Amino acid sequence: MKLSVLDYGLIDYGKTASDAIQETILLSQEAERLGYHQFWVAEHHGVKAFSISNPELMIMHLANQTKSIKIGSGGIMPLHYSSFKLAETLKTLETCHPNRVSIGLGNSLGTVKVSNALRSLHKAHDYEEVLEELKSWLVDESSSKEPLVQPTLSSFPDLYVLGSGQKSAYLAAKLGLGFTFGVFPFMDKDPLTEAKKLSSLYYHQFEEYYPNKSPNLMIAAFVVIADTSEEAENIAKTLDIWMLGNKDFNEFATFPTIEEANHYQLTPEQKAKIKSNRHRMIVGDPKQVKESLDALVNASQAEELLLIPLVPGLDQRIKSLKLLSQLY
């Protein structure tokens, strides 16, 4: 089983965005030392506690700061951008770091304020067309295609469609791309049932479109792991209050501490939301986490897990990676 990491560049209490970027570098190096397959960074705009808004630049820098681990995005949001310009960027990354770049592509436009500030070029319904266009700019280097996307090259970044629904799974299969099924986006459905259904759809449709090519399925999940279940539950309180999503996830200036979580006054409605949100994350000691991950793998037949240690403190995130690396 391949294990990979998705990092959000958390800004912890008392830290700056610059500190958070440096900690992401350290975390990527630790992931490489522990034998992780890939290290991905996210794209978020206007969120006080997340430092990474430009995954393309971070990919280049992280690849420069590591030796062999694949570096990628989870993900870039192409609805904001020119597909031609994005293809140029991705080809440049691949040229500088051949066979080390992976690109997850999401369909989020963010808040209205973010979309307006970015002057997003596309609407949500353009997603399939945008991905088809991006793939064409990346792969088609025929002399008749103009303008030419430079640099030209013989290898291409691994591309994944990010999603948690049938449309995303079908689109990934139709385009011959990898599919990353995210357990963490909000959905009022059982993750195991959805993992089984969507993976079956993806595998079947992929084989229909590309019988001589291998599909590539990853499962992505928030994971809070500690030596004991009690410790994990205490840490998970920070993710509980964060995932309430108040003020477009800007209720907190930095990612919540355990102390903040313990003193947070919850309304009955918030308690109910936290209870509902728990199916969006995996919490426990190593044995409990392994059982939950195994269940997702068995349901989906995924060959890779993309683990998201959204917990406070670099030391705790590093410890999470160490504990998770020992599970497989």
Phi and psi in degrees as GROMACS dihedral restraints (atoms count N, CA, C in turn):
[ dihedral_restraints ]
;  ai    aj    ak    al  type     phi  dphi    fc
    3     4     5     6     1   -82.6    20    10
    4     5     6     7     1   136.8    20    10
    6     7     8     9     1  -115.4    20    10
    7     8     9    10     1   134.5    20    10
    9    10    11    12     1  -134.4    20    10
   10    11    12    13     1   169.0    20    10
   12    13    14    15     1  -126.3    20    10
   13    14    15    16     1   140.2    20    10
   15    16    17    18     1  -118.0    20    10
   16    17    18    19     1   122.4    20    10
   18    19    20    21     1  -115.4    20    10
   19    20    21    22     1   139.9    20    10
   21    22    23    24     1  -101.0    20    10
   22    23    24    25     1    -0.4    20    10
   24    25    26    27     1    65.1    20    10
   25    26    27    28     1    51.4    20    10
   27    28    29    30     1   -60.9    20    10
   28    29    30    31     1   135.8    20    10
   30    31    32    33     1   -98.6    20    10
   31    32    33    34     1   110.3    20    10
   33    34    35    36     1   -84.1    20    10
   34    35    36    37     1   164.1    20    10
   36    37    38    39     1   -55.6    20    10
   37    38    39    40     1   130.9    20    10
   39    40    41    42     1    82.3    20    10
   40    41    42    43     1     0.3    20    10
   42    43    44    45     1  -110.2    20    10
   43    44    45    46     1   163.3    20    10
   45    46    47    48     1  -107.5    20    10
   46    47    48    49     1   170.8    20    10
   48    49    50    51     1   -61.7    20    10
   49    50    51    52     1   -37.1    20    10
   51    52    53    54     1   -62.9    20    10
   52    53    54    55     1   -40.8    20    10
   54    55    56    57     1   -59.0    20    10
   55    56    57    58     1   -43.7    20    10
   57    58    59    60     1   -63.7    20    10
   58    59    60    61     1   -40.7    20    10
   60    61    62    63     1   -61.5    20    10
   61    62    63    64     1   -44.4    20    10
   63    64    65    66     1   -63.3    20    10
   64    65    66    67     1   -36.2    20    10
   66    67    68    69     1   -70.1    20    10
   67    68    69    70     1   -32.9    20    10
   69    70    71    72     1   -62.6    20    10
   70    71    72    73     1   -40.6    20    10
   72    73    74    75     1   -60.3    20    10
   73    74    75    76     1   -47.4    20    10
   75    76    77    78     1   -61.6    20    10
   76    77    78    79     1   -38.9    20    10
   78    79    80    81     1   -66.9    20    10
   79    80    81    82     1   -38.6    20    10
   81    82    83    84     1   -64.5    20    10
   82    83    84    85     1   -39.3    20    10
   84    85    86    87     1   -67.7    20    10
   85    86    87    88     1   -36.5    20    10
   87    88    89    90     1   -68.5    20    10
   88    89    90    91     1   -39.5    20    10
   90    91    92    93     1   -60.9    20    10
   91    92    93    94     1   -41.4    20    10
   93    94    95    96     1   -62.8    20    10
   94    95    96    97     1   -44.9    20    10
   96    97    98    99     1   -61.6    20    10
   97    98    99   100     1   -33.9    20    10
   99   100   101   102     1   -84.0    20    10
  100   101   102   103     1    -4.4    20    10
  102   103   104   105     1    91.2    20    10
  103   104   105   106     1    17.4    20    10
  105   106   107   108     1   -66.1    20    10
  106   107   108   109     1   150.0    20    10
  108   109   110   111     1   -77.8    20    10
  109   110   111   112     1   -45.1    20    10
  111   112   113   114     1  -138.1    20    10
  112   113   114   115     1   154.9    20    10
  114   115   116   117     1  -130.6    20    10
  115   116   117   118     1   114.8    20    10
  117   118   119   120     1  -110.2    20    10
  118   119   120   121     1   153.3    20    10
  120   121   122   123     1  -124.1    20    10
  121   122   123   124     1   154.1    20    10
  123   124   125   126     1   -96.7    20    10
  124   125   126   127     1   170.7    20    10
  126   127   128   129     1  -117.6    20    10
  127   128   129   130     1   114.2    20    10
  129   130   131   132     1  -132.7    20    10
  130   131   132   133     1   142.9    20    10
  132   133   134   135     1  -123.5    20    10
  133   134   135   136     1   132.2    20    10
  135   136   137   138     1    72.3    20    10
  136   137   138   139     1    20.0    20    10
  138   139   140   141     1  -104.6    20    10
  139   140   141   142     1   118.0    20    10
  141   142   143   144     1   -58.0    20    10
  142   143   144   145     1   -36.6    20    10
  144   145   146   147     1   -90.8    20    10
  145   146   147   148     1    -2.2    20    10
  147   148   149   150     1  -114.6    20    10
  148   149   150   151     1   125.8    20    10
  150   151   152   153     1   -90.7    20    10
  151   152   153   154     1   -15.5    20    10
  153   154   155   156     1   -98.4    20    10
  154   155   156   157     1   110.7    20    10
  156   157   158   159     1  -112.2    20    10
  157   158   159   160     1   -16.4    20    10
  159   160   161   162     1  -126.8    20    10
  160   161   162   163     1    84.5    20    10
  162   163   164   165     1   -63.9    20    10
  163   164   165   166     1   -28.3    20    10
  165   166   167   168     1   -61.1    20    10
  166   167   168   169     1   -45.9    20    10
  168   169   170   171     1   -66.9    20    10
  169   170   171   172     1   -38.5    20    10
  171   172   173   174     1   -65.6    20    10
  172   173   174   175     1   -37.6    20    10
  174   175   176   177     1   -59.6    20    10
  175   176   177   178     1   -47.1    20    10
  177   178   179   180     1   -60.2    20    10
  178   179   180   181     1   -45.8    20    10
  180   181   182   183     1   -67.9    20    10
  181   182   183   184     1   -42.9    20    10
  183   184   185   186     1   -65.7    20    10
  184   185   186   187     1   -38.3    20    10
  186   187   188   189     1   -64.2    20    10
  187   188   189   190     1   -34.8    20    10
  189   190   191   192     1   -68.8    20    10
  190   191   192   193     1   -28.0    20    10
  192   193   194   195     1   -94.1    20    10
  193   194   195   196     1    -2.0    20    10
  195   196   197   198     1  -125.6    20    10
  196   197   198   199     1   177.0    20    10
  198   199   200   201     1  -113.8    20    10
  199   200   201   202     1   -41.3    20    10
  201   202   203   204     1  -139.2    20    10
  202   203   204   205     1   -23.5    20    10
  204   205   206   207     1   -61.0    20    10
  205   206   207   208     1   140.8    20    10
  207   208   209   210     1   -72.8    20    10
  208   209   210   211     1   139.9    20    10
  210   211   212   213     1  -117.5    20    10
  211   212   213   214     1   136.8    20    10
  213   214   215   216     1  -154.4    20    10
  214   215   216   217     1  -170.7    20    10
  216   217   218   219     1  -121.1    20    10
  217   218   219   220     1   142.0    20    10
  219   220   221   222     1  -138.3    20    10
  220   221   222   223     1    67.3    20    10
  222   223   224   225     1  -147.3    20    10
  223   224   225   226     1  -178.4    20    10
  225   226   227   228     1   -81.6    20    10
  226   227   228   229     1   143.6    20    10
  228   229   230   231     1  -107.0    20    10
  229   230   231   232     1    90.8    20    10
  231   232   233   234     1   -69.1    20    10
  232   233   234   235     1   -12.2    20    10
  234   235   236   237     1   -66.9    20    10
  235   236   237   238     1   -18.9    20    10
  237   238   239   240     1   -78.2    20    10
  238   239   240   241     1   -24.4    20    10
  240   241   242   243     1  -122.7    20    10
  241   242   243   244     1   168.1    20    10
  243   244   245   246     1   -71.8    20    10
  244   245   246   247     1   126.4    20    10
  246   247   248   249     1   -64.0    20    10
  247   248   249   250     1   -34.4    20    10
  249   250   251   252     1   -64.0    20    10
  250   251   252   253     1   -48.7    20    10
  252   253   254   255     1   -64.3    20    10
  253   254   255   256     1   -40.2    20    10
  255   256   257   258     1   -64.2    20    10
  256   257   258   259     1   -40.2    20    10
  258   259   260   261     1   -61.8    20    10
  259   260   261   262     1   -40.7    20    10
  261   262   263   264     1   -60.4    20    10
  262   263   264   265     1   -42.9    20    10
  264   265   266   267     1   -63.6    20    10
  265   266   267   268     1   -45.9    20    10
  267   268   269   270     1   -67.5    20    10
  268   269   270   271     1   -37.2    20    10
  270   271   272   273     1   -66.8    20    10
  271   272   273   274     1   -35.7    20    10
  273   274   275   276     1   -64.7    20    10
  274   275   276   277     1   -42.8    20    10
  276   277   278   279     1   -59.8    20    10
  277   278   279   280     1   -46.0    20    10
  279   280   281   282     1   -65.1    20    10
  280   281   282   283     1   -36.8    20    10
  282   283   284   285     1   -64.9    20    10
  283   284   285   286     1   -42.0    20    10
  285   286   287   288     1   -74.5    20    10
  286   287   288   289     1   -29.2    20    10
  288   289   290   291     1  -137.7    20    10
  289   290   291   292     1    74.1    20    10
  291   292   293   294     1   -57.4    20    10
  292   293   294   295     1   134.6    20    10
  294   295   296   297     1    61.4    20    10
  295   296   297   298     1    22.8    20    10
  297   298   299   300     1  -122.4    20    10
  298   299   300   301     1     4.0    20    10
  300   301   302   303     1  -112.4    20    10
  301   302   303   304     1   130.6    20    10
  303   304   305   306     1  -126.2    20    10
  304   305   306   307     1   138.1    20    10
  306   307   308   309     1  -126.3    20    10
  307   308   309   310     1   113.2    20    10
  309   310   311   312     1   -89.5    20    10
  310   311   312   313     1   135.6    20    10
  312   313   314   315     1  -118.8    20    10
  313   314   315   316     1   120.7    20    10
  315   316   317   318     1  -107.5    20    10
  316   317   318   319     1   171.7    20    10
  318   319   320   321     1  -114.5    20    10
  319   320   321   322     1    16.6    20    10
  321   322   323   324     1   -79.3    20    10
  322   323   324   325     1   140.8    20    10
  324   325   326   327     1  -105.1    20    10
  325   326   327   328     1    -1.9    20    10
  327   328   329   330     1    71.7    20    10
  328   329   330   331     1  -162.2    20    10
  330   331   332   333     1   -73.9    20    10
  331   332   333   334     1   166.6    20    10
  333   334   335   336     1   -60.1    20    10
  334   335   336   337     1   -40.7    20    10
  336   337   338   339     1   -62.2    20    10
  337   338   339   340     1   -42.3    20    10
  339   340   341   342     1   -65.9    20    10
  340   341   342   343     1   -46.7    20    10
  342   343   344   345     1   -61.2    20    10
  343   344   345   346     1   -39.8    20    10
  345   346   347   348     1   -68.0    20    10
  346   347   348   349     1   -41.8    20    10
  348   349   350   351     1   -64.7    20    10
  349   350   351   352     1   -36.4    20    10
  351   352   353   354     1   -81.0    20    10
  352   353   354   355     1    -9.8    20    10
  354   355   356   357     1    51.0    20    10
  355   356   357   358     1    52.8    20    10
  357   358   359   360     1   -51.2    20    10
  358   359   360   361     1   134.2    20    10
  360   361   362   363     1   -82.7    20    10
  361   362   363   364     1   -18.8    20    10
  363   364   365   366     1  -129.3    20    10
  364   365   366   367     1   165.5    20    10
  366   367   368   369     1  -107.3    20    10
  367   368   369   370     1   167.4    20    10
  369   370   371   372     1   -57.3    20    10
  370   371   372   373     1   -37.6    20    10
  372   373   374   375     1   -72.6    20    10
  373   374   375   376     1    -7.0    20    10
  375   376   377   378     1   -86.2    20    10
  376   377   378   379     1    -3.2    20    10
  378   379   380   381     1   -53.8    20    10
  379   380   381   382     1   -50.8    20    10
  381   382   383   384     1   -61.3    20    10
  382   383   384   385     1   -44.3    20    10
  384   385   386   387     1   -62.4    20    10
  385   386   387   388     1   -39.8    20    10
  387   388   389   390     1   -65.2    20    10
  388   389   390   391     1   -43.0    20    10
  390   391   392   393     1   -66.2    20    10
  391   392   393   394     1   -40.9    20    10
  393   394   395   396     1   -61.1    20    10
  394   395   396   397     1   -42.0    20    10
  396   397   398   399     1   -65.9    20    10
  397   398   399   400     1   -44.3    20    10
  399   400   401   402     1   -61.5    20    10
  400   401   402   403     1   -45.9    20    10
  402   403   404   405     1   -60.3    20    10
  403   404   405   406     1   -40.7    20    10
  405   406   407   408     1   -62.9    20    10
  406   407   408   409     1   -45.2    20    10
  408   409   410   411     1   -63.3    20    10
  409   410   411   412     1   -34.1    20    10
  411   412   413   414     1   -74.6    20    10
  412   413   414   415     1   -42.5    20    10
  414   415   416   417     1   -96.4    20    10
  415   416   417   418     1   -38.3    20    10
  417   418   419   420     1   -82.6    20    10
  418   419   420   421     1   105.3    20    10
  420   421   422   423     1  -113.6    20    10
  421   422   423   424     1    29.0    20    10
  423   424   425   426     1   -65.9    20    10
  424   425   426   427     1   152.0    20    10
  426   427   428   429     1   -64.9    20    10
  427   428   429   430     1   -20.5    20    10
  429   430   431   432     1   -83.2    20    10
  430   431   432   433     1   -13.8    20    10
  432   433   434   435     1   -85.5    20    10
  433   434   435   436     1   121.1    20    10
  435   436   437   438     1  -130.7    20    10
  436   437   438   439     1   149.6    20    10
  438   439   440   441     1   -72.3    20    10
  439   440   441   442     1   158.2    20    10
  441   442   443   444     1   -71.1    20    10
  442   443   444   445     1   133.9    20    10
  444   445   446   447     1   -86.7    20    10
  445   446   447   448     1   112.9    20    10
  447   448   449   450     1  -101.6    20    10
  448   449   450   451     1   147.2    20    10
  450   451   452   453     1   -80.7    20    10
  451   452   453   454     1   146.7    20    10
  453   454   455   456     1   -76.9    20    10
  454   455   456   457     1   148.5    20    10
  456   457   458   459     1  -162.0    20    10
  457   458   459   460     1   166.2    20    10
  459   460   461   462     1   -99.6    20    10
  460   461   462   463     1   -13.5    20    10
  462   463   464   465     1  -118.0    20    10
  463   464   465   466     1   159.3    20    10
  465   466   467   468     1  -135.3    20    10
  466   467   468   469     1   152.2    20    10
  468   469   470   471     1   -60.3    20    10
  469   470   471   472     1   147.6    20    10
  471   472   473   474     1   -69.4    20    10
  472   473   474   475     1   129.5    20    10
  474   475   476   477     1  -110.3    20    10
  475   476   477   478     1   138.4    20    10
  477   478   479   480     1  -130.5    20    10
  478   479   480   481     1   142.3    20    10
  480   481   482   483     1   -92.7    20    10
  481   482   483   484     1   128.0    20    10
  483   484   485   486     1   -92.6    20    10
  484   485   486   487     1   137.7    20    10
  486   487   488   489     1   178.7    20    10
  487   488   489   490     1   174.6    20    10
  489   490   491   492     1  -140.7    20    10
  490   491   492   493     1    22.5    20    10
  492   493   494   495     1  -139.5    20    10
  493   494   495   496     1   174.5    20    10
  495   496   497   498     1   -63.9    20    10
  496   497   498   499     1   -37.5    20    10
  498   499   500   501     1   -61.1    20    10
  499   500   501   502     1   -42.1    20    10
  501   502   503   504     1   -67.0    20    10
  502   503   504   505     1   -43.4    20    10
  504   505   506   507     1   -62.2    20    10
  505   506   507   508     1   -44.3    20    10
  507   508   509   510     1   -65.7    20    10
  508   509   510   511     1   -41.9    20    10
  510   511   512   513     1   -64.4    20    10
  511   512   513   514     1   -42.1    20    10
  513   514   515   516     1   -59.1    20    10
  514   515   516   517     1   -44.0    20    10
  516   517   518   519     1   -66.5    20    10
  517   518   519   520     1   -44.2    20    10
  519   520   521   522     1   -61.0    20    10
  520   521   522   523     1   -36.5    20    10
  522   523   524   525     1   -91.1    20    10
  523   524   525   526     1    -3.0    20    10
  525   526   527   528     1    72.4    20    10
  526   527   528   529     1    30.2    20    10
  528   529   530   531     1  -106.9    20    10
  529   530   531   532     1   166.0    20    10
  531   532   533   534     1   -69.0    20    10
  532   533   534   535     1   160.4    20    10
  534   535   536   537     1  -127.4    20    10
  535   536   537   538     1   124.7    20    10
  537   538   539   540     1  -108.9    20    10
  538   539   540   541     1   109.0    20    10
  540   541   542   543     1   -87.2    20    10
  541   542   543   544     1   116.5    20    10
  543   544   545   546     1   -93.1    20    10
  544   545   546   547     1   118.9    20    10
  546   547   548   549     1   -73.5    20    10
  547   548   549   550     1   -26.5    20    10
  549   550   551   552     1   -78.6    20    10
  550   551   552   553     1   -27.6    20    10
  552   553   554   555     1   -60.1    20    10
  553   554   555   556     1   149.6    20    10
  555   556   557   558     1   -65.6    20    10
  556   557   558   559     1   127.8    20    10
  558   559   560   561     1  -156.4    20    10
  559   560   561   562     1   140.9    20    10
  561   562   563   564     1   -93.8    20    10
  562   563   564   565     1    42.7    20    10
  564   565   566   567     1  -127.8    20    10
  565   566   567   568     1   159.4    20    10
  567   568   569   570     1   -72.8    20    10
  568   569   570   571     1   124.0    20    10
  570   571   572   573     1   -58.6    20    10
  571   572   573   574     1   -38.0    20    10
  573   574   575   576     1   -67.3    20    10
  574   575   576   577     1   -42.2    20    10
  576   577   578   579     1   -62.9    20    10
  577   578   579   580     1   -44.0    20    10
  579   580   581   582     1   -67.0    20    10
  580   581   582   583     1   -39.8    20    10
  582   583   584   585     1   -60.7    20    10
  583   584   585   586     1   -42.8    20    10
  585   586   587   588     1   -66.3    20    10
  586   587   588   589     1   -44.9    20    10
  588   589   590   591     1   -67.5    20    10
  589   590   591   592     1   -47.0    20    10
  591   592   593   594     1   -72.2    20    10
  592   593   594   595     1   -36.1    20    10
  594   595   596   597     1   -66.4    20    10
  595   596   597   598     1   -39.5    20    10
  597   598   599   600     1   -62.3    20    10
  598   599   600   601     1   -43.6    20    10
  600   601   602   603     1   -61.6    20    10
  601   602   603   604     1   -46.9    20    10
  603   604   605   606     1   -61.8    20    10
  604   605   606   607     1   -49.7    20    10
  606   607   608   609     1   -62.6    20    10
  607   608   609   610     1   -43.6    20    10
  609   610   611   612     1   -65.0    20    10
  610   611   612   613     1   -48.6    20    10
  612   613   614   615     1   -68.0    20    10
  613   614   615   616     1   -36.5    20    10
  615   616   617   618     1   -61.0    20    10
  616   617   618   619     1   -44.7    20    10
  618   619   620   621     1   -65.0    20    10
  619   620   621   622     1   -34.3    20    10
  621   622   623   624     1   -64.2    20    10
  622   623   624   625     1   -43.9    20    10
  624   625   626   627     1   -82.0    20    10
  625   626   627   628     1   -36.2    20    10
  627   628   629   630     1  -134.4    20    10
  628   629   630   631     1    72.0    20    10
  630   631   632   633     1   -62.8    20    10
  631   632   633   634     1   -20.7    20    10
  633   634   635   636     1  -105.7    20    10
  634   635   636   637     1    15.0    20    10
  636   637   638   639     1  -126.2    20    10
  637   638   639   640     1   148.8    20    10
  639   640   641   642     1   -92.8    20    10
  640   641   642   643     1   132.8    20    10
  642   643   644   645     1   -71.5    20    10
  643   644   645   646     1   166.5    20    10
  645   646   647   648     1  -142.9    20    10
  646   647   648   649     1   103.6    20    10
  648   649   650   651     1  -114.8    20    10
  649   650   651   652     1   129.6    20    10
  651   652   653   654     1  -120.0    20    10
  652   653   654   655     1   148.4    20    10
  654   655   656   657     1  -109.1    20    10
  655   656   657   658     1   127.6    20    10
  657   658   659   660     1  -111.6    20    10
  658   659   660   661     1   134.6    20    10
  660   661   662   663     1  -152.7    20    10
  661   662   663   664     1   143.7    20    10
  663   664   665   666     1   -67.3    20    10
  664   665   666   667     1   133.7    20    10
  666   667   668   669     1  -132.2    20    10
  667   668   669   670     1   125.6    20    10
  669   670   671   672     1  -114.8    20    10
  670   671   672   673     1   109.3    20    10
  672   673   674   675     1  -125.5    20    10
  673   674   675   676     1   142.8    20    10
  675   676   677   678     1  -151.3    20    10
  676   677   678   679     1   175.2    20    10
  678   679   680   681     1   -62.5    20    10
  679   680   681   682     1   -34.3    20    10
  681   682   683   684     1  -126.6    20    10
  682   683   684   685     1   157.3    20    10
  684   685   686   687     1   -66.3    20    10
  685   686   687   688     1   -33.3    20    10
  687   688   689   690     1   -64.0    20    10
  688   689   690   691     1   -43.0    20    10
  690   691   692   693     1   -66.1    20    10
  691   692   693   694     1   -40.9    20    10
  693   694   695   696     1   -62.8    20    10
  694   695   696   697     1   -42.4    20    10
  696   697   698   699     1   -63.5    20    10
  697   698   699   700     1   -37.0    20    10
  699   700   701   702     1   -65.9    20    10
  700   701   702   703     1   -43.1    20    10
  702   703   704   705     1   -66.6    20    10
  703   704   705   706     1   -38.3    20    10
  705   706   707   708     1   -64.9    20    10
  706   707   708   709     1   -18.4    20    10
  708   709   710   711     1   -60.1    20    10
  709   710   711   712     1   -31.7    20    10
  711   712   713   714     1   -66.8    20    10
  712   713   714   715     1   -40.9    20    10
  714   715   716   717     1   -71.0    20    10
  715   716   717   718     1   -33.6    20    10
  717   718   719   720     1   -57.3    20    10
  718   719   720   721     1   -50.9    20    10
  720   721   722   723     1   -75.8    20    10
  721   722   723   724     1   -29.1    20    10
  723   724   725   726     1   -63.8    20    10
  724   725   726   727     1   -42.2    20    10
  726   727   728   729     1   -77.7    20    10
  727   728   729   730     1     2.0    20    10
  729   730   731   732     1   -66.0    20    10
  730   731   732   733     1   -26.4    20    10
  732   733   734   735     1    69.7    20    10
  733   734   735   736     1    25.0    20    10
  735   736   737   738     1   -63.8    20    10
  736   737   738   739     1   143.6    20    10
  738   739   740   741     1    54.3    20    10
  739   740   741   742     1    45.0    20    10
  741   742   743   744     1    53.6    20    10
  742   743   744   745     1    44.1    20    10
  744   745   746   747     1    64.1    20    10
  745   746   747   748     1    27.2    20    10
  747   748   749   750     1  -119.3    20    10
  748   749   750   751     1    22.0    20    10
  750   751   752   753     1   -64.8    20    10
  751   752   753   754     1   -32.8    20    10
  753   754   755   756     1  -109.7    20    10
  754   755   756   757     1   136.3    20    10
  756   757   758   759     1   -71.6    20    10
  757   758   759   760     1   -29.1    20    10
  759   760   761   762     1  -135.5    20    10
  760   761   762   763     1   170.8    20    10
  762   763   764   765     1   -63.8    20    10
  763   764   765   766     1   137.9    20    10
  765   766   767   768     1   -60.3    20    10
  766   767   768   769     1   145.1    20    10
  768   769   770   771     1   -89.8    20    10
  769   770   771   772     1   166.8    20    10
  771   772   773   774     1   -61.4    20    10
  772   773   774   775     1   -39.2    20    10
  774   775   776   777     1   -61.6    20    10
  775   776   777   778     1   -44.2    20    10
  777   778   779   780     1   -60.7    20    10
  778   779   780   781     1   -42.5    20    10
  780   781   782   783     1   -64.7    20    10
  781   782   783   784     1   -39.1    20    10
  783   784   785   786     1   -68.4    20    10
  784   785   786   787     1   -25.5    20    10
  786   787   788   789     1  -101.5    20    10
  787   788   789   790     1     2.6    20    10
  789   790   791   792     1   -72.9    20    10
  790   791   792   793     1   127.6    20    10
  792   793   794   795     1   -87.6    20    10
  793   794   795   796     1   111.5    20    10
  795   796   797   798     1   -94.8    20    10
  796   797   798   799     1   137.1    20    10
  798   799   800   801     1   -81.6    20    10
  799   800   801   802     1   162.9    20    10
  801   802   803   804     1   -56.1    20    10
  802   803   804   805     1   -37.5    20    10
  804   805   806   807     1   -66.5    20    10
  805   806   807   808     1   -39.6    20    10
  807   808   809   810     1   -68.0    20    10
  808   809   810   811     1   -37.2    20    10
  810   811   812   813     1   -61.7    20    10
  811   812   813   814     1   -40.6    20    10
  813   814   815   816     1   -66.3    20    10
  814   815   816   817     1   -39.6    20    10
  816   817   818   819     1   -66.3    20    10
  817   818   819   820     1   -39.9    20    10
  819   820   821   822     1   -62.0    20    10
  820   821   822   823     1   -42.7    20    10
  822   823   824   825     1   -61.8    20    10
  823   824   825   826     1   -42.0    20    10
  825   826   827   828     1   -67.4    20    10
  826   827   828   829     1   -37.1    20    10
  828   829   830   831     1   -68.5    20    10
  829   830   831   832     1   -18.5    20    10
  831   832   833   834     1   -62.7    20    10
  832   833   834   835     1   -20.9    20    10
  834   835   836   837     1   -76.0    20    10
  835   836   837   838     1    -5.1    20    10
  837   838   839   840     1   -92.6    20    10
  838   839   840   841     1     1.7    20    10
  840   841   842   843     1  -144.7    20    10
  841   842   843   844     1   162.3    20    10
  843   844   845   846     1  -116.3    20    10
  844   845   846   847     1   123.9    20    10
  846   847   848   849     1  -130.3    20    10
  847   848   849   850     1   133.1    20    10
  849   850   851   852     1   159.1    20    10
  850   851   852   853     1  -173.7    20    10
  852   853   854   855     1   -80.3    20    10
  853   854   855   856     1   173.8    20    10
  855   856   857   858     1   -53.5    20    10
  856   857   858   859     1   -40.2    20    10
  858   859   860   861     1   -64.6    20    10
  859   860   861   862     1   -45.5    20    10
  861   862   863   864     1   -65.0    20    10
  862   863   864   865     1   -42.5    20    10
  864   865   866   867     1   -64.7    20    10
  865   866   867   868     1   -42.0    20    10
  867   868   869   870     1   -60.5    20    10
  868   869   870   871     1   -42.6    20    10
  870   871   872   873     1   -62.6    20    10
  871   872   873   874     1   -41.9    20    10
  873   874   875   876     1   -68.3    20    10
  874   875   876   877     1   -42.1    20    10
  876   877   878   879     1   -66.5    20    10
  877   878   879   880     1   -41.0    20    10
  879   880   881   882     1   -59.4    20    10
  880   881   882   883     1   -39.5    20    10
  882   883   884   885     1   -63.2    20    10
  883   884   885   886     1   -41.3    20    10
  885   886   887   888     1   -66.0    20    10
  886   887   888   889     1   -41.5    20    10
  888   889   890   891     1   -64.8    20    10
  889   890   891   892     1   -44.2    20    10
  891   892   893   894     1   -64.4    20    10
  892   893   894   895     1   -36.4    20    10
  894   895   896   897     1   -71.0    20    10
  895   896   897   898     1   -32.9    20    10
  897   898   899   900     1  -107.1    20    10
  898   899   900   901     1   -18.1    20    10
  900   901   902   903     1    59.5    20    10
  901   902   903   904     1    30.1    20    10
  903   904   905   906     1   -68.2    20    10
  904   905   906   907     1   150.5    20    10
  906   907   908   909     1  -106.0    20    10
  907   908   909   910     1     0.3    20    10
  909   910   911   912     1  -151.4    20    10
  910   911   912   913     1   143.5    20    10
  912   913   914   915     1  -115.9    20    10
  913   914   915   916     1   128.8    20    10
  915   916   917   918     1  -104.2    20    10
  916   917   918   919     1   107.3    20    10
  918   919   920   921     1  -100.4    20    10
  919   920   921   922     1   134.3    20    10
  921   922   923   924     1  -117.0    20    10
  922   923   924   925     1   102.4    20    10
  924   925   926   927     1   -86.7    20    10
  925   926   927   928     1    71.4    20    10
  927   928   929   930     1   -83.4    20    10
  928   929   930   931     1    75.4    20    10
  930   931   932   933     1  -135.5    20    10
  931   932   933   934     1   154.2    20    10
  933   934   935   936     1   -75.4    20    10
  934   935   936   937     1   142.3    20    10
  936   937   938   939     1    90.2    20    10
  937   938   939   940     1   126.6    20    10
  939   940   941   942     1   -58.5    20    10
  940   941   942   943     1   -40.8    20    10
  942   943   944   945     1   -58.9    20    10
  943   944   945   946     1   -41.4    20    10
  945   946   947   948     1   -70.0    20    10
  946   947   948   949     1   -36.1    20    10
  948   949   950   951     1   -67.2    20    10
  949   950   951   952     1   -40.2    20    10
  951   952   953   954     1   -65.4    20    10
  952   953   954   955     1   -42.1    20    10
  954   955   956   957     1   -62.2    20    10
  955   956   957   958     1   -38.0    20    10
  957   958   959   960     1   -59.4    20    10
  958   959   960   961     1   -45.6    20    10
  960   961   962   963     1   -63.1    20    10
  961   962   963   964     1   -38.7    20    10
  963   964   965   966     1   -64.2    20    10
  964   965   966   967     1   -46.5    20    10
  966   967   968   969     1   -65.4    20    10
  967   968   969   970     1   -42.1    20    10
  969   970   971   972     1   -66.5    20    10
  970   971   972   973     1   -36.3    20    10
  972   973   974   975     1   -65.3    20    10
  973   974   975   976     1   -20.8    20    10
  975   976   977   978     1   -86.8    20    10
  976   977   978   979     1    -4.4    20    10
  978   979   980   981     1   -81.6    20    10
  979   980   981   982     1   -24.6    20    10
